[in-house]
Amino acid sequence: MKPAIRIDNLSKCYRLGTTTGWFRRNLTESIVGYAADAWSGLKTRWTGARHTAKPDDDLFWALKDVSFQVKTGEVVGIIGRNGAGKSTLLKLLSLITEPTRGRIEYRGRIASLLEVGTGFHPELTGRENVYMNGSLLGMSRREIAKKFDEIVAFSEISRFLDTPVKRYSSGMYVRLAFAVAAHLRPDILIVDEVLAVGDAAFQNKCIGKMDSVAHEGRTVLFVSHNMPMVQKLCTRALLLDAGQLRLDGRTLDVIDAYQSLVANEFLVMGRSLDLSKASRWGGNGLARMRSVHMFNPRDRAQVDAAFRGGDLGFRIAIDGDVFAVKAASIYVMDLFDRKLINVNTLEFDAALQLQPGDEIEIEIANAHLRPGRYKVGFWIGDADERHVDVIADAAALDVLPPENARVSEHDGFFRCPFEYRVVRGS
């Protein structure tokens, strides 16, 4: 049986920089561009200097020599970091852009859901866009009418069906766009990260629909940074990195490889971590976390890693207006941003009362994390939980197997007993 999709040595190259030649994007760019070209020509004539850069210096290969096949009825996940080439691959498959070289073969009709509002005309109503999208997929008006009620029921936006879609929220766009793409029976359904816009209930609904689409013998390509969703939906996955196909195999194996790739990007949490140059998110700037060190609460010794099921302590030093800091929080996430532990001093219903030179210690008891690598973030705020300073991805935290304890399996978000204290400055 022939594959639903066959990709051979697919490559896509872009030239970086401004537009040159006669075509410019607007009047300002045209004037500036022509002036720069003229000055460059005069400079070359006067000095005899010529541009010696290699002709390939401004070339960017978004994809390079990617090859794979997808069987009919297979659900394949495509994962990778931002800029890995995932969206470029889907645009090539959707015939939105042409490859620089290589070959694409597919069997049947393709429906693509690459970004919010793809294929929708903003001035048309939801009802009109359903028919227009169906026509673009090659469906007859009778076929669209037969599925119309199912599409509307799935999207849950019947009240706004005769409203121009330019007035829709991003969530409404996604609901209707996915409903159209999934119900008008494409042979190949391509879904990008767009489902992240929808709420959790609608995402689960979409997963169920894509699962049923696959069981009907249709093919699904699914791009997402949500690894639990990829694991639940896909039996096979592709890992893209820097425009190349790094791994093609079982979903769990590919996710593990991706996790290892991501883990190497973070500074590992050790005995002491300098936060002065860390990337910050939000905050009012009144105070900043200067450093943090990790210790074992049992003997107060500084440590480089945590043990599964063991206690864990952090000591945070602060610069600036410490009087503005009334609360502190530490959270631990897996490498796919699922929050596993989150402790906040405000759970004790008492605001911190810091003095200049004070530091904050937070101890987490019985951290039941599986051995592996996690991300740890730190937050300080006021009594109303407004941000003073936030470092979302401060470092990677290594968790080792338990020393002598037998610990029950624990997945997902859970609460840990913890305590805190203010350490008075000398």
N, C-alpha and C positions, 0 to 999 in steps of 0.2 A: 504493500500500500504506500502510495506517495505521501510525503510529509505535507502538512498544512502550510508550513513555512520553511523555506530553505534559504540560508544566507551564506554566500561564498565570498570571502576576502573583502568584506564591506568596509569602505573607508570614506571619511568625510573630512575635507580640509577647508579651513577658512583663512582668509588673509586678514591679519590684524592691521589696525591703523585707520586713518581717515580715508574717505573716498577720493580717488584721484581721477585724472582724465577730464572729459567734458561733462560727466554727470556728477552733480553735487546735490545734496539733499535739500538745501534751502539757499536763499539769496545770500545770507551772511556767510555761510560756508563757501559759497561760490566765490565771493569777493576775496575772502581771506585766502582761499586755496589758490586762486589765480595769482594773487600777489606773491604768495610763498613760492609758487612755481617760477614766476618771473625772476624773483630775487635769486633763487637757486641757479637759474640759467645764467644770469649776469655774473654771479660769484664764480661759477665754473669758468666762464669766458675770461674773467680778469685774472684769476689765480691759477687756472689750469688744473685745479683740484677736482677730483671726481669721487663720487660716492663709491666706497670700496666694500660696503657691507655685502654679505652673501645674499643671493636672491631669495634664499629660503628662511632668512632671519625672521620675517614677519608672518610665517606660516604657522598655523595652529591645527594640529590633527585632533579633532574631536573624537573621531573613531579611526582605528587603524587595524586593518586585516582581521576583522571579526567574522568568524564562521560558526554556524550552528544550525541545527534543524529542530523543528517542533512538530510532534505528531498530532494528528487530528484528535481533538478531545482532550488534549493535554493542557494543564494549567501551570504555566511557568512564571516564576517570580524573577524579576530583574532588580538586583540590588547593587549598591555602591555609594561611595561618598558623593557629595555635591561636586559637579564638574567631571564626573567619571565618564559621561557619555550616554547615560540612560535616556534622557529626553531626546538627544540627537538620534539615537537608534530608533526610537518610536516615531519620530517625525519622518525618518526615511521609510519606515515600514508603512506609515500612513500616507505616503506619497505627497507630503507637504513640501519636502525638499528633495533634491536629487543627490545621489551619492557621487563622490569624486571618482571612485572606482569601485569595482565589485559588482555583485549580482544579487538581486532579490527575486525569489519566486514564491508565490503563494496561491492557494486554491480557495476560491470563494470570495464572498463579500467581506470587507473589513469595516468595522465601526470603531471609531477612535474617540476616546474621552481624555484629552491631553491637558486641558486647562479649563477653568471656569468660563462658560459661554462659548466654547469652541463650536462653530457651525451654527450659532444662533444669530439672527438679525435683531438688533436691539429695538428697532421700531415695530417689529411684528409682535403679536400677542403670543402667549404660550401655546395656545391652540394652533395658530398658524405656523409656529416654529416646529411643532410636532410633525405636521404634514410636510413642511419643507425638509426637515431632517430625514424623514422617511424616504422622500423622493431622492435625496442625495445618496441614500443607501441602496437605491435601486428598487424600492418597494412601490407597488401600485397603490393608487388611492384606496382601492377596496381592501387591500392588505392592511394598510394603515388604519382604516376605519374599524377593521375587525379587532385590532389590538388597542384601539384608542382608550377604551374604558379601563383596561388593565394598566396602561401607562399612567393615566391620571390618578387611579387609585394608589399605585405604588409611589408616585411622587408626593402625594398628600398636599397638593396645592390647588385643588379644584376651585377654591374660592377666587384664586387669582389667575385663572386660566385665560380670561379674556383681557388681561392687563398686559401692556407692552413689557417685554422682558427687561428693558432698560431700567425699569423700576423694581426689579427683583433684587433681593439680597444674594450674596454669593452662595449661601446655603440653598436658596430656592433654585438658583441656576443649576447647581449640582444635582439636586433632586430630579428636576425635569430632564436634564441632559442624560443622566445615568438611566433613568426610566426609559427614555427613547432608545438609547444605545443597546440596552439589555433586552428589550421586548420586541424589537423589530427584526429579530432572528438573523443577526449577522453570522457568518461562518467563523469569523475571527473577531474577538472583542479585545481591544487594546485600552487599558486603563492606567493612567499615570497617577501621580500623587494627589490628584484633585479630590479624592474621597476624604482626605484629611480635613477638608473644609466642613464637611457635614458633622452632625452631632453623633454621639456614640451609638444611639439607637439606630440611626439611619445607616451608619457604617456596618453594623451587624446585619442589617437588612440587606445591604448590598453584597456582603460576603455570602449570605445565603443564596442570593440570586445568582452570583457568579458561580457558585458551587453547582446550582441546578443547571446553569447554562453548560457547564462542562459535562455534566452527566447526560445532557441531551446530545453529546457528541460534538459540541462546538469548542473551539480553541480560545484560550484566554492567555494574554500576556499582561502581567500585573507588575507595575513599578511602585515601590513604597519604601519608606524608611521605618515603617511600623513592622518590626520583625515578628511579633506574635501573629499579626495578620497574615504575613507571608507564610509563616510556618503552618498556620491553620488551613490556608487555602491551597497552597502549592505543593506538589509532590516533587518538583524539580526547580532548581534556581540557577541563575547565571550571575557571576560576580564580575562587574566591570570596574576597572581602575585605570585612570589616565588614558581612556579611550581604547583599552585593550581588554579582551576577555581573559580573565585570570583563572576562572574555575567554572566548570559546568558539571553539576552533579546533584546528589540528594540535597534537599532543602536544608536539613540540619547541618550537613557538612559545609555547605556554602555559607550559611549563617555564622558558623564557628570561624571560618576563614575570614569573613568580613569583620567579625568581632576582634580577632587578632590584629587585623589591619588598623582598625580604629583605635585599639588600645595603645598602640605604639605612638599615638599623636600626643598623649598627655604626659606631663611631668608626674613622676611617681611620688606619692605622698611618703615622706620620710620622717626622720626625727624632728626636723625643723623645716618649715617652708616659708620662704620670703614672698609676701603678697604685695609688695610695694609696686611691682610692675605687672601684676596680673590683670587680665582683661575684666573690666567691671561692667555690670549691667544695672542701670538705674542708680538710685541713691541721690540724696540731696547735697552730698559733698561736705556735710558738717563734720563727719568723722570717717576715718578709713581704717580697715583692718590692715595692720602692718605685717604680722606674721602669725603663724600657728604651728604648734608642735604637738605631736601625737605621743601619748604615754599609756602605760598599762596601769589602770587604777589600783590594782592589787599591791604593787610595790613602788609605784610612782616613777618607774624607770621609763625613759624615752624609748620608743620602739619604731621600727621601720615598716611593720605590717601587722595586720590583725589576724586573730585566729577565729575560725568558725565557732560560734557559740560562746566566744569569750567576751570580756568587757573591753571597752574602748574609750579612751579619753582624749580630749582635744583642749588645748589652752590657747586662747586667742588674745593677741596684743593689739591695742587700738591707738591710733594717733588722732589728734584733732579734738573736737569738743565732745568729750566723753559724757557730758551731762545730757547730750541729745540722744544717747543710746539707752533705751529702756528694755530692749529684748534682743535675744540672740537665737539663732537657729542653725542647725546642721542637718543636711540631708544627703543621703547616699542613693545613687541611681545606678542602674546597670548601664551598659554602654549604648543602649538604645533609648535612654532617657526615661525609662520606667522608674518611678520613685519607689524605693523599697523601704527606706527609713527616713522619717522626718521628725525631729524633735525641736521644740520651741519653748523657751523659758516662760513664755506667757501662759503656758498650760498650768502653771502654778498660781495663776491669778495674782501675781505680784511683779511689779516692774523692777528692773535692775536699778540700783542706786550707785552709780559709779563715781569714783573720784579720780583726778589725774594720776596716772601711773598704774591704775588698776588693770587687771586682766581677767578674762572670763574663762572658767573651766566648765566643760560639759562632759559628763560621763554617761556612756550608753552601756547598759547591762545586757548581757546575753544576745549579742548581735548574731542572729542565726542567718548568716549569709553563706551561700555555697562557696567553696574555694574558687577563686578566679579574680578578675580585675573589675573594679567598679569606679564610678566617678563620685567625688565628694565636693559639695558646695557649702559655702558659708554665707550667712546673712546676719546683718544687724539692723534694727529698726527702732521706731518709737513705740509708745504704749498702744497706739492705734494700728500697729503693724504696717506703718508707712516706711518705705525703704530709706535707710541711711546709707548703707553700702551693701552691695550684692556681688558676689563672685560665684557665678553659677557652676563653672567647671574649673575649680581651683586645681585639682590634681586627680591622679588615678590612685585608688586605694587597693592594695593587694590583700586578699584574704587567703590564709593558709588553712590546711586541714586541721581539725581540732587536735590539741596536744594529747589529752587522755580521755576526752569526753565523747559520749555517743549522743549525737544531736539529731532530732527528728527533721525530716524534710520540710522546707519552708519556702514557698514561692510567693511572689507578688508583694504588695504593700502590707506591712504589718507594723504594729506598735512595739516599742521596746521600753522597758523601765529605764529611767535615767534621772540624774540629779545634776545640780549645778551649784557653783559657789562663786563669789567675787573674791579675788585675791588682792588684798590691799597693797598698794605700793609702799615702798620703804621711804 
